[in-house]
């Protein structure tokens, strides 16, 4: 697996090229762990990840290690299979797999959109 990391100020983009599974999880975690302490925003760019198993859930929803940096983690470019896995995990355990954290522009699932009343 190839992994490209780009740091711009306090933001970092990590782009894995290939599937995310338990064989590729250690180098992906190592890429995130190697980020400088001043990085506060981490974006996982999954445009080149066609498949993700539960290792991806471990990667994206891992608790912050004690004393580790507090980073906001988001994702972009999620292909259909990884997206289905994220939705399934969120449906089964919404408190553990909070997609509004990964997709910050997504309204919480408990909000209902209603059409405005008018003529």
C-alpha positions as CSV (number, residue, x, y, z in Angstrom):
1,X,0.0,0.0,0.0
2,X,1.2,3.5,-0.8
3,X,0.4,6.2,1.6
4,X,0.8,9.9,0.9
5,X,0.8,12.5,3.7
6,X,0.5,16.2,3.0
7,X,0.8,18.7,5.9
8,X,-0.4,22.3,5.5
9,X,-0.1,24.3,8.7
10,X,-2.2,22.6,11.3
11,X,-4.0,20.3,8.8
12,X,-2.9,17.0,7.4
13,X,-4.3,14.9,4.5
14,X,-3.4,11.2,4.5
15,X,-4.3,9.4,1.3
16,X,-4.0,5.6,1.2
17,X,-3.8,3.9,-2.2
18,X,-5.4,0.5,-1.8
19,X,-7.7,-1.4,0.4
20,X,-7.9,-0.9,4.2
21,X,-7.8,-4.2,6.1
22,X,-5.9,-5.6,9.0
23,X,-2.7,-6.0,6.9
24,X,-2.7,-2.3,6.0
25,X,-3.9,-1.0,9.3
26,X,-0.4,-0.8,11.0
27,X,1.2,1.4,8.3
28,X,-1.9,3.7,8.2
29,X,-1.8,4.1,12.0
30,X,1.9,4.7,11.8
31,X,1.3,7.5,9.2
32,X,-1.2,9.2,11.6
33,X,1.0,8.7,14.6
34,X,4.0,10.3,12.8
35,X,2.1,13.6,12.3
36,X,3.7,16.5,14.2
37,X,2.0,17.5,17.4
38,X,0.9,20.8,16.0
39,X,-1.5,19.1,13.5
40,X,-5.0,19.5,14.8
41,X,-7.0,18.4,11.8
42,X,-6.6,15.1,10.1
43,X,-8.4,14.3,6.8
44,X,-8.4,10.8,5.5
45,X,-8.8,11.0,1.7
46,X,-10.3,7.7,0.7
47,X,-10.7,8.4,-3.0
48,X,-8.3,5.5,-3.8
49,X,-9.8,3.0,-1.3
50,X,-12.3,0.8,-3.0
51,X,-12.6,-1.7,-0.1
52,X,-12.5,-1.3,3.6
53,X,-13.2,-4.0,6.2
54,X,-13.7,-3.5,10.0
55,X,-10.0,-2.4,10.2
56,X,-11.2,0.9,8.7
57,X,-13.6,1.3,11.6
58,X,-10.7,0.8,14.0
59,X,-8.7,3.3,12.1
60,X,-11.3,6.0,11.9
61,X,-12.9,5.6,15.3
62,X,-9.9,4.6,17.5
63,X,-10.0,6.4,20.8
64,X,-7.2,8.9,21.4
65,X,-4.3,7.4,23.3
66,X,-3.7,8.9,26.7
67,X,-1.5,11.9,26.3
68,X,-1.8,11.8,22.5
69,X,-2.8,14.9,20.4
70,X,-6.4,15.8,20.2
71,X,-7.2,15.9,16.5
72,X,-10.4,16.4,14.6
73,X,-10.6,13.5,12.2
74,X,-12.7,13.7,9.0
75,X,-13.0,11.8,5.8
76,X,-13.4,12.7,2.1
77,X,-13.8,10.8,-1.1
78,X,-15.5,7.7,0.4
79,X,-16.2,5.1,-2.3
80,X,-19.5,3.1,-2.2
81,X,-18.3,0.0,-0.3
82,X,-16.5,1.8,2.5
83,X,-19.5,4.1,2.7
84,X,-21.9,1.2,3.1
85,X,-19.7,-0.2,5.9
86,X,-19.8,3.2,7.7
87,X,-23.6,3.4,7.4
88,X,-24.0,-0.2,8.6
89,X,-21.8,0.4,11.6
90,X,-23.6,3.7,12.4
91,X,-27.0,1.9,12.1
92,X,-25.9,-0.9,14.5
93,X,-24.0,1.2,17.0
94,X,-24.8,5.0,16.5
95,X,-23.2,6.0,19.8
96,X,-19.9,4.4,18.9
97,X,-19.8,5.1,15.1
98,X,-20.9,8.8,15.0
99,X,-20.7,9.7,11.3
100,X,-21.4,13.4,12.1
101,X,-17.9,13.4,13.5
102,X,-16.3,12.0,10.3
103,X,-18.6,14.0,7.9
104,X,-19.0,17.3,9.7
105,X,-21.3,18.8,7.2
106,X,-23.8,16.0,7.7
107,X,-26.8,16.8,10.0
108,X,-27.3,14.4,12.9
109,X,-29.6,11.4,12.0
110,X,-32.2,12.4,14.6
111,X,-33.0,15.6,12.7
112,X,-35.9,15.4,10.3
113,X,-35.9,17.8,7.3
114,X,-39.3,19.1,6.5
115,X,-40.3,21.1,3.5
116,X,-41.3,24.7,4.2
117,X,-44.9,25.4,4.2
118,X,-46.1,27.9,1.7
119,X,-48.3,28.7,-1.3
